[in-house]
């Protein structure tokens, strides 16, 4: 598979703090690559690479608007992350409840 055809998953896409910041920005409004780049101390090329990963993971879409490319958030793929985190939230709730029950029964 060539670099241009690689499909990134949601977990890979959000692993980078810059990409997480970009997602937060796109959640507020659509933004051009120039506007996004102005918020980071990195080159336009670096921001473009981050946006490419987000688009390949289905978390962002791009649209040509005149001479600029405008990006917007696609939150649907974040459900996969939410479901994964929910599993572990329930896991730890069950473990903590069992620990509480154990400690309370041993205090009697």
Backbone as XML, in Angstrom:
<?xml version="1.0"?>
<chain id="A" units="angstrom">
  <residue number="1" name="UNK">
    <atom name="N" x="0.848" y="-1.184" z="0.000"/>
    <atom name="CA" x="0.000" y="0.000" z="0.000"/>
    <atom name="C" x="0.892" y="1.245" z="0.000"/>
  </residue>
  <residue number="2" name="UNK">
    <atom name="N" x="0.643" y="2.168" z="-0.877"/>
    <atom name="CA" x="1.440" y="3.382" z="-0.906"/>
    <atom name="C" x="0.981" y="4.338" z="0.182"/>
  </residue>
  <residue number="3" name="UNK">
    <atom name="N" x="1.836" y="5.300" z="0.489"/>
    <atom name="CA" x="1.515" y="6.273" z="1.540"/>
    <atom name="C" x="0.216" y="7.013" z="1.242"/>
  </residue>
  <residue number="4" name="UNK">
    <atom name="N" x="-0.071" y="7.286" z="-0.031"/>
    <atom name="CA" x="-1.272" y="8.046" z="-0.376"/>
    <atom name="C" x="-2.551" y="7.221" z="-0.243"/>
  </residue>
  <residue number="5" name="UNK">
    <atom name="N" x="-2.441" y="5.881" z="-0.200"/>
    <atom name="CA" x="-3.644" y="5.067" z="-0.086"/>
    <atom name="C" x="-3.827" y="4.483" z="1.312"/>
  </residue>
  <residue number="6" name="UNK">
    <atom name="N" x="-2.952" y="4.840" z="2.240"/>
    <atom name="CA" x="-3.074" y="4.339" z="3.607"/>
    <atom name="C" x="-4.320" y="4.922" z="4.245"/>
  </residue>
  <residue number="7" name="UNK">
    <atom name="N" x="-5.106" y="4.057" z="4.884"/>
    <atom name="CA" x="-6.280" y="4.526" z="5.622"/>
    <atom name="C" x="-5.946" y="4.437" z="7.099"/>
  </residue>
  <residue number="8" name="UNK">
    <atom name="N" x="-5.990" y="5.575" z="7.770"/>
    <atom name="CA" x="-5.666" y="5.617" z="9.188"/>
    <atom name="C" x="-6.919" y="5.371" z="10.007"/>
  </residue>
  <residue number="9" name="UNK">
    <atom name="N" x="-6.745" y="4.713" z="11.150"/>
    <atom name="CA" x="-7.894" y="4.533" z="12.018"/>
    <atom name="C" x="-8.009" y="5.706" z="12.989"/>
  </residue>
  <residue number="10" name="UNK">
    <atom name="N" x="-9.123" y="5.766" z="13.669"/>
    <atom name="CA" x="-9.423" y="6.862" z="14.584"/>
    <atom name="C" x="-8.382" y="6.942" z="15.694"/>
  </residue>
  <residue number="11" name="UNK">
    <atom name="N" x="-7.958" y="5.802" z="16.202"/>
    <atom name="CA" x="-7.013" y="5.784" z="17.310"/>
    <atom name="C" x="-5.665" y="6.353" z="16.889"/>
  </residue>
  <residue number="12" name="UNK">
    <atom name="N" x="-5.226" y="6.012" z="15.690"/>
    <atom name="CA" x="-3.977" y="6.580" z="15.177"/>
    <atom name="C" x="-4.139" y="8.088" z="14.971"/>
  </residue>
  <residue number="13" name="UNK">
    <atom name="N" x="-5.257" y="8.489" z="14.435"/>
    <atom name="CA" x="-5.477" y="9.896" z="14.119"/>
    <atom name="C" x="-5.473" y="10.775" z="15.364"/>
  </residue>
  <residue number="14" name="UNK">
    <atom name="N" x="-6.048" y="10.304" z="16.439"/>
    <atom name="CA" x="-6.111" y="11.147" z="17.646"/>
    <atom name="C" x="-4.890" y="10.966" z="18.542"/>
  </residue>
  <residue number="15" name="UNK">
    <atom name="N" x="-3.971" y="10.106" z="18.158"/>
    <atom name="CA" x="-2.778" y="9.876" z="18.975"/>
    <atom name="C" x="-1.881" y="11.112" z="19.048"/>
  </residue>
  <residue number="16" name="UNK">
    <atom name="N" x="-1.947" y="11.960" z="18.067"/>
    <atom name="CA" x="-1.084" y="13.137" z="18.020"/>
    <atom name="C" x="-1.794" y="14.350" z="18.633"/>
  </residue>
  <residue number="17" name="UNK">
    <atom name="N" x="-1.141" y="15.073" z="19.546"/>
    <atom name="CA" x="-1.788" y="16.231" z="20.184"/>
    <atom name="C" x="-2.135" y="17.354" z="19.200"/>
  </residue>
  <residue number="18" name="UNK">
    <atom name="N" x="-1.352" y="17.514" z="18.152"/>
    <atom name="CA" x="-1.682" y="18.543" z="17.161"/>
    <atom name="C" x="-2.982" y="18.195" z="16.447"/>
  </residue>
  <residue number="19" name="UNK">
    <atom name="N" x="-3.147" y="16.931" z="16.097"/>
    <atom name="CA" x="-4.393" y="16.516" z="15.432"/>
    <atom name="C" x="-5.583" y="16.653" z="16.366"/>
  </residue>
  <residue number="20" name="UNK">
    <atom name="N" x="-5.386" y="16.346" z="17.651"/>
    <atom name="CA" x="-6.487" y="16.540" z="18.609"/>
    <atom name="C" x="-6.866" y="18.012" z="18.690"/>
  </residue>
  <residue number="21" name="UNK">
    <atom name="N" x="-5.878" y="18.888" z="18.685"/>
    <atom name="CA" x="-6.157" y="20.330" z="18.713"/>
    <atom name="C" x="-6.892" y="20.769" z="17.455"/>
  </residue>
  <residue number="22" name="UNK">
    <atom name="N" x="-6.490" y="20.238" z="16.329"/>
    <atom name="CA" x="-7.169" y="20.578" z="15.073"/>
    <atom name="C" x="-8.624" y="20.130" z="15.128"/>
  </residue>
  <residue number="23" name="UNK">
    <atom name="N" x="-8.882" y="18.945" z="15.659"/>
    <atom name="CA" x="-10.269" y="18.460" z="15.774"/>
    <atom name="C" x="-11.105" y="19.391" z="16.641"/>
  </residue>
  <residue number="24" name="UNK">
    <atom name="N" x="-10.539" y="19.862" z="17.732"/>
    <atom name="CA" x="-11.267" y="20.792" z="18.609"/>
    <atom name="C" x="-11.584" y="22.079" z="17.859"/>
  </residue>
  <residue number="25" name="UNK">
    <atom name="N" x="-10.618" y="22.562" z="17.095"/>
    <atom name="CA" x="-10.853" y="23.780" z="16.314"/>
    <atom name="C" x="-11.944" y="23.566" z="15.270"/>
  </residue>
  <residue number="26" name="UNK">
    <atom name="N" x="-11.902" y="22.418" z="14.596"/>
    <atom name="CA" x="-12.904" y="22.142" z="13.563"/>
    <atom name="C" x="-14.283" y="21.885" z="14.161"/>
  </residue>
  <residue number="27" name="UNK">
    <atom name="N" x="-14.335" y="21.484" z="15.419"/>
    <atom name="CA" x="-15.632" y="21.295" z="16.075"/>
    <atom name="C" x="-16.347" y="22.631" z="16.246"/>
  </residue>
  <residue number="28" name="UNK">
    <atom name="N" x="-15.569" y="23.702" z="16.332"/>
    <atom name="CA" x="-16.159" y="25.031" z="16.504"/>
    <atom name="C" x="-16.613" y="25.641" z="15.185"/>
  </residue>
  <residue number="29" name="UNK">
    <atom name="N" x="-15.822" y="25.391" z="14.112"/>
    <atom name="CA" x="-16.190" y="25.964" z="12.802"/>
    <atom name="C" x="-15.324" y="25.353" z="11.709"/>
  </residue>
  <residue number="30" name="UNK">
    <atom name="N" x="-15.797" y="25.475" z="10.471"/>
    <atom name="CA" x="-14.995" y="25.085" z="9.314"/>
    <atom name="C" x="-13.829" y="26.062" z="9.223"/>
  </residue>
  <residue number="31" name="UNK">
    <atom name="N" x="-12.676" y="25.536" z="8.799"/>
    <atom name="CA" x="-11.504" y="26.409" z="8.710"/>
    <atom name="C" x="-10.677" y="26.078" z="7.471"/>
  </residue>
  <residue number="32" name="UNK">
    <atom name="N" x="-10.057" y="27.105" z="6.930"/>
    <atom name="CA" x="-9.133" y="26.905" z="5.818"/>
    <atom name="C" x="-7.802" y="26.415" z="6.371"/>
  </residue>
  <residue number="33" name="UNK">
    <atom name="N" x="-7.003" y="25.835" z="5.509"/>
    <atom name="CA" x="-5.692" y="25.365" z="5.945"/>
    <atom name="C" x="-4.833" y="26.540" z="6.416"/>
  </residue>
  <residue number="34" name="UNK">
    <atom name="N" x="-5.014" y="27.699" z="5.801"/>
    <atom name="CA" x="-4.260" y="28.886" z="6.218"/>
    <atom name="C" x="-4.639" y="29.294" z="7.643"/>
  </residue>
  <residue number="35" name="UNK">
    <atom name="N" x="-5.923" y="29.259" z="7.954"/>
    <atom name="CA" x="-6.383" y="29.617" z="9.301"/>
    <atom name="C" x="-5.889" y="28.607" z="10.331"/>
  </residue>
  <residue number="36" name="UNK">
    <atom name="N" x="-5.915" y="27.338" z="9.975"/>
    <atom name="CA" x="-5.440" y="26.297" z="10.894"/>
    <atom name="C" x="-3.942" y="26.460" z="11.123"/>
  </residue>
  <residue number="37" name="UNK">
    <atom name="N" x="-3.198" y="26.666" z="10.045"/>
    <atom name="CA" x="-1.741" y="26.810" z="10.141"/>
    <atom name="C" x="-1.354" y="27.982" z="11.034"/>
  </residue>
  <residue number="38" name="UNK">
    <atom name="N" x="-2.123" y="29.047" z="10.991"/>
    <atom name="CA" x="-1.791" y="30.232" z="11.791"/>
    <atom name="C" x="-1.891" y="29.974" z="13.298"/>
  </residue>
  <residue number="39" name="UNK">
    <atom name="N" x="-2.515" y="28.880" z="13.681"/>
    <atom name="CA" x="-2.685" y="28.544" z="15.100"/>
    <atom name="C" x="-1.569" y="27.651" z="15.645"/>
  </residue>
  <residue number="40" name="UNK">
    <atom name="N" x="-0.639" y="27.249" z="14.786"/>
    <atom name="CA" x="0.405" y="26.305" z="15.198"/>
    <atom name="C" x="1.784" y="26.806" z="14.791"/>
  </residue>
  <residue number="41" name="UNK">
    <atom name="N" x="2.796" y="26.444" z="15.580"/>
    <atom name="CA" x="4.164" y="26.867" z="15.242"/>
    <atom name="C" x="4.856" y="25.887" z="14.285"/>
  </residue>
  <residue number="42" name="UNK">
    <atom name="N" x="4.096" y="25.359" z="13.342"/>
    <atom name="CA" x="4.648" y="24.418" z="12.363"/>
    <atom name="C" x="4.296" y="24.903" z="10.962"/>
  </residue>
  <residue number="43" name="UNK">
    <atom name="N" x="4.918" y="24.302" z="9.977"/>
    <atom name="CA" x="4.707" y="24.724" z="8.590"/>
    <atom name="C" x="3.339" y="24.310" z="8.062"/>
  </residue>
  <residue number="44" name="UNK">
    <atom name="N" x="2.965" y="24.939" z="6.973"/>
    <atom name="CA" x="1.715" y="24.576" z="6.291"/>
    <atom name="C" x="1.776" y="23.123" z="5.828"/>
  </residue>
  <residue number="45" name="UNK">
    <atom name="N" x="2.957" y="22.675" z="5.410"/>
    <atom name="CA" x="3.137" y="21.290" z="4.970"/>
    <atom name="C" x="2.858" y="20.323" z="6.118"/>
  </residue>
  <residue number="46" name="UNK">
    <atom name="N" x="3.342" y="20.656" z="7.312"/>
    <atom name="CA" x="3.108" y="19.798" z="8.478"/>
    <atom name="C" x="1.621" y="19.748" z="8.817"/>
  </residue>
  <residue number="47" name="UNK">
    <atom name="N" x="0.964" y="20.894" z="8.793"/>
    <atom name="CA" x="-0.484" y="20.930" z="9.070"/>
    <atom name="C" x="-1.230" y="20.137" z="8.009"/>
  </residue>
  <residue number="48" name="UNK">
    <atom name="N" x="-0.805" y="20.262" z="6.759"/>
    <atom name="CA" x="-1.444" y="19.521" z="5.675"/>
    <atom name="C" x="-1.331" y="18.009" z="5.904"/>
  </residue>
  <residue number="49" name="UNK">
    <atom name="N" x="-0.183" y="17.560" z="6.390"/>
    <atom name="CA" x="-0.010" y="16.132" z="6.686"/>
    <atom name="C" x="-0.952" y="15.692" z="7.803"/>
  </residue>
  <residue number="50" name="UNK">
    <atom name="N" x="-1.092" y="16.516" z="8.828"/>
    <atom name="CA" x="-2.022" y="16.192" z="9.916"/>
    <atom name="C" x="-3.460" y="16.127" z="9.393"/>
  </residue>
  <residue number="51" name="UNK">
    <atom name="N" x="-3.828" y="17.077" z="8.569"/>
    <atom name="CA" x="-5.183" y="17.091" z="8.003"/>
    <atom name="C" x="-5.423" y="15.874" z="7.117"/>
  </residue>
  <residue number="52" name="UNK">
    <atom name="N" x="-4.401" y="15.446" z="6.406"/>
    <atom name="CA" x="-4.529" y="14.261" z="5.561"/>
    <atom name="C" x="-4.834" y="13.035" z="6.410"/>
  </residue>
  <residue number="53" name="UNK">
    <atom name="N" x="-4.136" y="12.887" z="7.540"/>
    <atom name="CA" x="-4.395" y="11.757" z="8.449"/>
    <atom name="C" x="-5.825" y="11.824" z="8.976"/>
  </residue>
  <residue number="54" name="UNK">
    <atom name="N" x="-6.267" y="13.015" z="9.373"/>
    <atom name="CA" x="-7.636" y="13.169" z="9.881"/>
    <atom name="C" x="-8.666" y="12.824" z="8.804"/>
  </residue>
  <residue number="55" name="UNK">
    <atom name="N" x="-8.414" y="13.239" z="7.585"/>
    <atom name="CA" x="-9.338" y="12.922" z="6.485"/>
    <atom name="C" x="-9.335" y="11.429" z="6.184"/>
  </residue>
  <residue number="56" name="UNK">
    <atom name="N" x="-8.170" y="10.806" z="6.192"/>
    <atom name="CA" x="-8.080" y="9.375" z="5.920"/>
    <atom name="C" x="-8.750" y="8.548" z="7.011"/>
  </residue>
  <residue number="57" name="UNK">
    <atom name="N" x="-8.831" y="9.086" z="8.210"/>
    <atom name="CA" x="-9.527" y="8.398" z="9.301"/>
    <atom name="C" x="-11.019" y="8.714" z="9.296"/>
  </residue>
  <residue number="58" name="UNK">
    <atom name="N" x="-11.445" y="9.578" z="8.389"/>
    <atom name="CA" x="-12.861" y="9.936" z="8.302"/>
    <atom name="C" x="-13.290" y="10.974" z="9.322"/>
  </residue>
  <residue number="59" name="UNK">
    <atom name="N" x="-12.333" y="11.589" z="10.013"/>
    <atom name="CA" x="-12.651" y="12.572" z="11.052"/>
    <atom name="C" x="-12.800" y="13.995" z="10.509"/>
  </residue>
  <residue number="60" name="UNK">
    <atom name="N" x="-12.344" y="14.216" z="9.305"/>
    <atom name="CA" x="-12.451" y="15.539" z="8.694"/>
    <atom name="C" x="-12.711" y="15.370" z="7.208"/>
  </residue>
  <residue number="61" name="UNK">
    <atom name="N" x="-13.318" y="16.386" z="6.637"/>
    <atom name="CA" x="-13.517" y="16.423" z="5.190"/>
    <atom name="C" x="-12.970" y="17.740" z="4.673"/>
  </residue>
  <residue number="62" name="UNK">
    <atom name="N" x="-12.637" y="17.736" z="3.412"/>
    <atom name="CA" x="-12.122" y="18.960" z="2.796"/>
    <atom name="C" x="-12.981" y="19.326" z="1.593"/>
  </residue>
  <residue number="63" name="UNK">
    <atom name="N" x="-13.017" y="20.621" z="1.344"/>
    <atom name="CA" x="-13.779" y="21.136" z="0.211"/>
    <atom name="C" x="-13.033" y="22.331" z="-0.346"/>
  </residue>
  <residue number="64" name="UNK">
    <atom name="N" x="-12.920" y="22.377" z="-1.657"/>
    <atom name="CA" x="-12.256" y="23.506" z="-2.302"/>
    <atom name="C" x="-13.225" y="24.685" z="-2.304"/>
  </residue>
  <residue number="65" name="UNK">
    <atom name="N" x="-12.735" y="25.817" z="-1.809"/>
    <atom name="CA" x="-13.525" y="27.058" z="-1.796"/>
    <atom name="C" x="-12.647" y="28.158" z="-2.382"/>
  </residue>
  <residue number="66" name="UNK">
    <atom name="N" x="-12.803" y="28.398" z="-3.660"/>
    <atom name="CA" x="-11.941" y="29.378" z="-4.323"/>
    <atom name="C" x="-10.530" y="28.834" z="-4.410"/>
  </residue>
  <residue number="67" name="UNK">
    <atom name="N" x="-9.581" y="29.576" z="-3.865"/>
    <atom name="CA" x="-8.180" y="29.156" z="-3.892"/>
    <atom name="C" x="-7.775" y="28.413" z="-2.621"/>
  </residue>
  <residue number="68" name="UNK">
    <atom name="N" x="-8.660" y="28.273" z="-1.697"/>
    <atom name="CA" x="-8.361" y="27.616" z="-0.416"/>
    <atom name="C" x="-9.089" y="26.289" z="-0.299"/>
  </residue>
  <residue number="69" name="UNK">
    <atom name="N" x="-8.557" y="25.454" z="0.557"/>
    <atom name="CA" x="-9.232" y="24.224" z="0.939"/>
    <atom name="C" x="-9.771" y="24.437" z="2.342"/>
  </residue>
  <residue number="70" name="UNK">
    <atom name="N" x="-11.061" y="24.171" z="2.512"/>
    <atom name="CA" x="-11.725" y="24.359" z="3.798"/>
    <atom name="C" x="-11.989" y="22.987" z="4.405"/>
  </residue>
  <residue number="71" name="UNK">
    <atom name="N" x="-11.687" y="22.849" z="5.677"/>
    <atom name="CA" x="-11.851" y="21.582" z="6.385"/>
    <atom name="C" x="-12.970" y="21.681" z="7.403"/>
  </residue>
  <residue number="72" name="UNK">
    <atom name="N" x="-13.675" y="20.568" z="7.587"/>
    <atom name="CA" x="-14.733" y="20.511" z="8.595"/>
    <atom name="C" x="-14.662" y="19.168" z="9.321"/>
  </residue>
  <residue number="73" name="UNK">
    <atom name="N" x="-15.190" y="19.151" z="10.510"/>
    <atom name="CA" x="-15.187" y="17.963" z="11.362"/>
    <atom name="C" x="-16.254" y="16.976" z="10.915"/>
  </residue>
  <residue number="74" name="UNK">
    <atom name="N" x="-15.906" y="15.708" z="10.960"/>
    <atom name="CA" x="-16.847" y="14.604" z="10.767"/>
    <atom name="C" x="-16.803" y="13.776" z="12.053"/>
  </residue>
  <residue number="75" name="UNK">
    <atom name="N" x="-17.702" y="14.021" z="12.993"/>
    <atom name="CA" x="-17.599" y="13.390" z="14.312"/>
    <atom name="C" x="-18.015" y="11.921" z="14.382"/>
  </residue>
  <residue number="76" name="UNK">
    <atom name="N" x="-18.680" y="11.408" z="13.387"/>
    <atom name="CA" x="-19.206" y="10.040" z="13.428"/>
    <atom name="C" x="-18.162" y="8.986" z="13.810"/>
  </residue>
  <residue number="77" name="UNK">
    <atom name="N" x="-16.954" y="9.019" z="13.237"/>
    <atom name="CA" x="-15.969" y="7.997" z="13.597"/>
    <atom name="C" x="-15.539" y="8.030" z="15.066"/>
  </residue>
  <residue number="78" name="UNK">
    <atom name="N" x="-15.795" y="9.125" z="15.748"/>
    <atom name="CA" x="-15.441" y="9.206" z="17.165"/>
    <atom name="C" x="-16.294" y="8.272" z="18.020"/>
  </residue>
  <residue number="79" name="UNK">
    <atom name="N" x="-17.415" y="7.788" z="17.455"/>
    <atom name="CA" x="-18.246" y="6.828" z="18.188"/>
    <atom name="C" x="-17.463" y="5.557" z="18.500"/>
  </residue>
  <residue number="80" name="UNK">
    <atom name="N" x="-16.585" y="5.152" z="17.588"/>
    <atom name="CA" x="-15.748" y="3.975" z="17.822"/>
    <atom name="C" x="-14.899" y="4.173" z="19.071"/>
  </residue>
  <residue number="81" name="UNK">
    <atom name="N" x="-14.329" y="5.350" z="19.199"/>
    <atom name="CA" x="-13.525" y="5.677" z="20.375"/>
    <atom name="C" x="-14.391" y="5.722" z="21.626"/>
  </residue>
  <residue number="82" name="UNK">
    <atom name="N" x="-15.556" y="6.333" z="21.510"/>
    <atom name="CA" x="-16.465" y="6.430" z="22.652"/>
    <atom name="C" x="-16.873" y="5.041" z="23.133"/>
  </residue>
  <residue number="83" name="UNK">
    <atom name="N" x="-17.196" y="4.153" z="22.220"/>
    <atom name="CA" x="-17.585" y="2.786" z="22.593"/>
    <atom name="C" x="-16.441" y="2.044" z="23.270"/>
  </residue>
  <residue number="84" name="UNK">
    <atom name="N" x="-15.233" y="2.231" z="22.768"/>
    <atom name="CA" x="-14.065" y="1.580" z="23.352"/>
    <atom name="C" x="-13.821" y="2.094" z="24.771"/>
  </residue>
  <residue number="85" name="UNK">
    <atom name="N" x="-13.901" y="3.399" z="24.941"/>
    <atom name="CA" x="-13.699" y="3.980" z="26.271"/>
    <atom name="C" x="-14.815" y="3.570" z="27.227"/>
  </residue>
  <residue number="86" name="UNK">
    <atom name="N" x="-16.034" y="3.462" z="26.724"/>
    <atom name="CA" x="-17.167" y="3.065" z="27.555"/>
    <atom name="C" x="-16.956" y="1.664" z="28.136"/>
  </residue>
  <residue number="87" name="UNK">
    <atom name="N" x="-16.399" y="0.771" z="27.329"/>
    <atom name="CA" x="-16.122" y="-0.577" z="27.809"/>
    <atom name="C" x="-15.222" y="-0.525" z="29.035"/>
  </residue>
  <residue number="88" name="UNK">
    <atom name="N" x="-14.157" y="0.255" z="28.978"/>
    <atom name="CA" x="-13.219" y="0.325" z="30.090"/>
    <atom name="C" x="-13.765" y="1.126" z="31.262"/>
  </residue>
  <residue number="89" name="UNK">
    <atom name="N" x="-14.634" y="2.057" z="30.986"/>
    <atom name="CA" x="-15.295" y="2.784" z="32.065"/>
    <atom name="C" x="-16.149" y="1.812" z="32.892"/>
  </residue>
  <residue number="90" name="UNK">
    <atom name="N" x="-16.913" y="0.966" z="32.205"/>
    <atom name="CA" x="-17.721" y="-0.038" z="32.902"/>
    <atom name="C" x="-16.831" y="-1.039" z="33.626"/>
  </residue>
  <residue number="91" name="UNK">
    <atom name="N" x="-15.732" y="-1.430" z="33.004"/>
    <atom name="CA" x="-14.793" y="-2.375" z="33.616"/>
    <atom name="C" x="-14.301" y="-1.830" z="34.957"/>
  </residue>
  <residue number="92" name="UNK">
    <atom name="N" x="-13.838" y="-0.585" z="34.954"/>
    <atom name="CA" x="-13.315" y="-0.010" z="36.194"/>
    <atom name="C" x="-14.415" y="0.280" z="37.204"/>
  </residue>
  <residue number="93" name="UNK">
    <atom name="N" x="-15.600" y="0.650" z="36.774"/>
    <atom name="CA" x="-16.720" y="0.825" z="37.701"/>
    <atom name="C" x="-17.012" y="-0.481" z="38.417"/>
  </residue>
  <residue number="94" name="UNK">
    <atom name="N" x="-17.014" y="-1.596" z="37.675"/>
    <atom name="CA" x="-17.263" y="-2.906" z="38.285"/>
    <atom name="C" x="-16.161" y="-3.282" z="39.267"/>
  </residue>
  <residue number="95" name="UNK">
    <atom name="N" x="-14.903" y="-3.035" z="38.900"/>
    <atom name="CA" x="-13.779" y="-3.353" z="39.783"/>
    <atom name="C" x="-13.826" y="-2.510" z="41.054"/>
  </residue>
  <residue number="96" name="UNK">
    <atom name="N" x="-14.133" y="-1.239" z="40.916"/>
    <atom name="CA" x="-14.197" y="-0.374" z="42.087"/>
    <atom name="C" x="-15.377" y="-0.723" z="42.988"/>
  </residue>
  <residue number="97" name="UNK">
    <atom name="N" x="-16.489" y="-1.102" z="42.393"/>
    <atom name="CA" x="-17.646" y="-1.535" z="43.191"/>
    <atom name="C" x="-17.316" y="-2.799" z="43.966"/>
  </residue>
  <residue number="98" name="UNK">
    <atom name="N" x="-16.626" y="-3.729" z="43.325"/>
    <atom name="CA" x="-16.225" y="-4.963" z="44.002"/>
    <atom name="C" x="-15.247" y="-4.666" z="45.130"/>
  </residue>
  <residue number="99" name="UNK">
    <atom name="N" x="-14.327" y="-3.748" z="44.918"/>
    <atom name="CA" x="-13.374" y="-3.373" z="45.956"/>
    <atom name="C" x="-14.093" y="-2.715" z="47.134"/>
  </residue>
  <residue number="100" name="UNK">
    <atom name="N" x="-15.034" y="-1.837" z="46.832"/>
    <atom name="CA" x="-15.799" y="-1.175" z="47.894"/>
    <atom name="C" x="-16.569" y="-2.208" z="48.700"/>
  </residue>
  <residue number="101" name="UNK">
    <atom name="N" x="-17.210" y="-3.123" z="48.009"/>
    <atom name="CA" x="-17.977" y="-4.173" z="48.681"/>
    <atom name="C" x="-17.053" y="-5.031" z="49.557"/>
  </residue>
  <residue number="102" name="UNK">
    <atom name="N" x="-15.892" y="-5.355" z="49.052"/>
    <atom name="CA" x="-14.928" y="-6.171" z="49.791"/>
    <atom name="C" x="-14.453" y="-5.438" z="51.050"/>
  </residue>
  <residue number="103" name="UNK">
    <atom name="N" x="-14.085" y="-4.167" z="50.905"/>
    <atom name="CA" x="-13.574" y="-3.439" z="52.066"/>
    <atom name="C" x="-14.669" y="-3.194" z="53.102"/>
  </residue>
  <residue number="104" name="UNK">
    <atom name="N" x="-15.885" y="-2.940" z="52.657"/>
    <atom name="CA" x="-16.990" y="-2.725" z="53.604"/>
    <atom name="C" x="-17.340" y="-4.020" z="54.329"/>
  </residue>
  <residue number="105" name="UNK">
    <atom name="N" x="-17.263" y="-5.156" z="53.657"/>
    <atom name="CA" x="-17.590" y="-6.444" z="54.307"/>
    <atom name="C" x="-16.501" y="-6.843" z="55.299"/>
  </residue>
  <residue number="106" name="UNK">
    <atom name="N" x="-15.265" y="-6.412" z="55.079"/>
    <atom name="CA" x="-14.179" y="-6.744" z="56.003"/>
    <atom name="C" x="-14.114" y="-5.777" z="57.190"/>
  </residue>
  <residue number="107" name="UNK">
    <atom name="N" x="-14.819" y="-4.667" z="57.127"/>
    <atom name="CA" x="-14.855" y="-3.710" z="58.237"/>
    <atom name="C" x="-15.896" y="-4.098" z="59.277"/>
  </residue>
  <residue number="108" name="UNK">
    <atom name="N" x="-16.767" y="-5.010" z="58.952"/>
    <atom name="CA" x="-17.844" y="-5.392" z="59.889"/>
    <atom name="C" x="-17.379" y="-6.340" z="60.936"/>
  </residue>
</chain>
